[in-house]
Amino acid sequence: MNVMDALAHRRSIKKFSDRPVTRAQVERLLAAAVLAPNHRLTQPWRFYVLGPKARRAYGEVLGARKAQKVEEPAAAARVREKVAAEQAALPCMIAVAMREDPNPEIREEDFGACMMAVDNLLLAAVDEGLGTHVKTGGVMQDPDARAAVGVAADERIVAVVNVGVPDEVPVPKPRLPAAGLTHWTE
């Protein structure tokens, strides 16, 4: 598959089949990820492939955060359990972390490099016949989420990527054409 086809076919997949993702497939995704450009060749990325227990622990943290928005205690408990079970049942979850360089300029460059590594991983997944869903947000800095993933003290989680064989592939969402977002300068 060429790159333009992979870009056109990549979707955020929310429902995965029960088919497992093999270790060899994950290794190929990670091999693609580390080919991302990175200024100064810092190679800041770190990858954590979460097994069922770690996915559940991460899901418990995520579920607890979502349950905070639910007032009724029994309903909140159901939200926590539902989210934890959903995360544990995922075929594969990869947390992408980065070393936190003390220099703010390098730290910013490294964050960009890690997100490019995530994109490489997503495109490689399309080529493998796999689907992905990238997750970011406040939970990435939650100490309990960090503990569930197992990141080192000098690392930060930049994204969590759910991976699996798509059970449903959504239609593409409309995008603004590049021409309307581009300014040509002399």
C-alpha positions as semicolon CSV with decimal commas, in nm:
position;residue;x (nm);y (nm);z (nm)
1;M;0,000;0,000;0,000
2;N;0,134;0,343;-0,083
3;V;0,143;0,625;0,171
4;M;-0,141;0,825;0,012
5;D;-0,367;0,519;0,023
6;A;-0,276;0,458;0,388
7;L;-0,353;0,821;0,470
8;A;-0,687;0,800;0,290
9;H;-0,787;0,476;0,464
10;R;-0,680;0,558;0,821
11;R;-0,975;0,596;1,056
12;S;-1,023;0,618;1,430
13;I;-1,162;0,276;1,511
14;K;-1,382;0,244;1,816
15;K;-1,491;-0,119;1,777
16;F;-1,240;-0,396;1,730
17;S;-1,295;-0,764;1,653
18;D;-1,184;-1,032;1,898
19;R;-0,890;-1,127;1,676
20;P;-0,562;-1,077;1,858
21;V;-0,283;-0,850;1,742
22;T;0,036;-1,052;1,720
23;R;0,364;-0,957;1,879
24;A;0,520;-0,956;1,530
25;Q;0,259;-0,702;1,414
26;V;0,326;-0,479;1,715
27;E;0,699;-0,501;1,653
28;R;0,647;-0,390;1,291
29;L;0,434;-0,095;1,407
30;L;0,704;0,010;1,653
31;A;0,976;-0,035;1,390
32;A;0,783;0,213;1,173
33;A;0,735;0,450;1,468
34;V;1,107;0,488;1,536
35;L;1,168;0,598;1,177
36;A;1,002;0,932;1,256
37;P;1,211;1,244;1,213
38;N;1,354;1,381;1,534
39;H;1,566;1,690;1,568
40;R;1,913;1,624;1,711
41;L;1,840;1,249;1,678
42;T;1,726;1,244;2,041
43;Q;1,501;0,940;1,984
44;P;1,286;1,049;2,279
45;W;1,009;0,794;2,239
46;R;0,943;0,504;2,471
47;F;0,674;0,244;2,403
48;Y;0,474;0,050;2,659
49;V;0,269;-0,240;2,523
50;L;0,005;-0,303;2,788
51;G;-0,115;-0,655;2,867
52;P;-0,467;-0,727;2,998
53;K;-0,388;-0,644;3,363
54;A;-0,221;-0,315;3,274
55;R;-0,504;-0,227;3,033
56;R;-0,755;-0,293;3,310
57;A;-0,556;-0,085;3,561
58;Y;-0,540;0,200;3,309
59;G;-0,913;0,154;3,243
60;E;-0,988;0,179;3,615
61;V;-0,814;0,516;3,626
62;L;-0,992;0,636;3,313
63;G;-1,324;0,504;3,445
64;A;-1,277;0,681;3,778
65;R;-1,215;1,008;3,596
66;K;-1,529;0,962;3,384
67;A;-1,734;0,857;3,688
68;Q;-1,659;1,192;3,856
69;K;-1,914;1,344;3,619
70;V;-2,186;1,107;3,742
71;E;-2,368;1,211;4,058
72;E;-2,549;0,888;4,150
73;P;-2,301;0,650;4,324
74;A;-2,432;0,325;4,172
75;A;-2,429;0,475;3,822
76;A;-2,075;0,605;3,881
77;A;-1,966;0,255;3,987
78;R;-2,115;0,113;3,665
79;V;-1,924;0,370;3,460
80;R;-1,597;0,280;3,634
81;E;-1,650;-0,092;3,575
82;K;-1,766;-0,051;3,216
83;V;-1,464;0,159;3,118
84;A;-1,221;-0,074;3,298
85;A;-1,371;-0,379;3,126
86;E;-1,363;-0,209;2,784
87;Q;-0,996;-0,120;2,821
88;A;-0,904;-0,470;2,943
89;A;-1,084;-0,623;2,644
90;L;-0,893;-0,422;2,384
91;P;-0,680;-0,641;2,156
92;C;-0,375;-0,417;2,203
93;M;-0,290;-0,089;2,373
94;I;0,038;0,095;2,323
95;A;0,128;0,391;2,541
96;V;0,373;0,625;2,372
97;A;0,584;0,817;2,620
98;M;0,876;1,053;2,589
99;R;1,175;1,140;2,799
100;E;1,127;1,485;2,953
101;D;1,440;1,677;2,861
102;P;1,512;1,961;3,106
103;N;1,571;2,199;2,813
104;P;1,226;2,338;2,708
105;E;1,331;2,375;2,344
106;I;1,442;2,014;2,319
107;R;1,134;1,900;2,513
108;E;0,907;2,071;2,257
109;E;1,100;1,921;1,965
110;D;1,081;1,578;2,129
111;F;0,704;1,606;2,176
112;G;0,667;1,680;1,803
113;A;0,889;1,385;1,719
114;C;0,684;1,153;1,940
115;M;0,362;1,259;1,772
116;M;0,524;1,193;1,433
117;A;0,619;0,849;1,564
118;V;0,253;0,796;1,657
119;D;0,152;0,888;1,302
120;N;0,404;0,644;1,156
121;L;0,258;0,376;1,383
122;L;-0,096;0,458;1,263
123;L;-0,001;0,437;0,897
124;A;0,189;0,112;0,949
125;A;-0,124;-0,029;1,117
126;V;-0,330;0,050;0,806
127;D;-0,073;-0,137;0,600
128;E;-0,105;-0,434;0,840
129;G;-0,485;-0,436;0,805
130;L;-0,523;-0,305;1,159
131;G;-0,720;-0,014;1,295
132;T;-0,619;0,235;1,561
133;H;-0,765;0,495;1,792
134;V;-0,537;0,758;1,942
135;K;-0,619;0,885;2,290
136;T;-0,472;1,195;2,453
137;G;-0,579;1,426;2,733
138;G;-0,552;1,494;3,101
139;V;-0,549;1,128;3,201
140;M;-0,198;1,104;3,053
141;Q;-0,060;1,303;3,349
142;D;-0,268;1,127;3,615
143;P;-0,025;0,961;3,861
144;D;-0,242;0,648;3,874
145;A;-0,250;0,623;3,493
146;R;0,126;0,667;3,484
147;A;0,160;0,388;3,741
148;A;-0,071;0,160;3,541
149;V;0,142;0,212;3,229
150;G;0,470;0,190;3,421
151;V;0,639;0,501;3,281
152;A;0,962;0,617;3,440
153;A;0,970;0,928;3,658
154;D;1,146;1,129;3,385
155;E;0,891;1,037;3,117
156;R;0,549;1,164;3,017
157;I;0,277;0,981;2,828
158;V;0,195;1,167;2,507
159;A;-0,064;0,928;2,362
160;V;-0,226;0,592;2,407
161;V;-0,298;0,401;2,087
162;N;-0,562;0,128;2,083
163;V;-0,487;-0,125;1,809
164;G;-0,686;-0,412;1,664
165;V;-0,864;-0,558;1,368
166;P;-1,153;-0,322;1,294
167;D;-1,500;-0,457;1,364
168;E;-1,656;-0,144;1,217
169;V;-1,490;0,113;0,993
170;P;-1,658;0,452;1,003
171;V;-1,706;0,662;0,693
172;P;-1,452;0,940;0,658
173;K;-1,536;1,264;0,833
174;P;-1,537;1,574;0,615
175;R;-1,213;1,768;0,611
176;L;-1,143;2,116;0,489
177;P;-0,938;2,110;0,170
178;A;-0,576;2,213;0,211
179;A;-0,618;2,489;-0,047
180;G;-0,852;2,677;0,187
181;L;-0,601;2,656;0,472
182;T;-0,288;2,744;0,278
183;H;-0,117;3,080;0,237
184;W;0,158;3,111;-0,021
185;T;0,415;3,372;0,073
186;E;0,699;3,524;-0,125
